[in-house]
């Protein structure tokens, strides 16, 4: 596990600061957060995500595209259907830590 004191300001390039800021912007939309937490439980197709979140396919697909571009979600094709899942355990860690942080006193 990485601790905050493992990084010094001098160790992070300007490009990395920009990339990190862009990553955190993705977490600034509650719909994307809902999709990520839904995928926390496991893989799902667009229809299942739409049903679970009571959203239309166009809106969900748009958010999934943003999440895929940001490398937070990955997709696999099975026939005509696309199945989405969290890209890796880092995404789970970010979500878990964020939830823990907002629940602190």
Order of alpha helices (4+ residues) and beta strands (2+ residues): alpha-alpha-beta-alpha-alpha-beta-beta-alpha
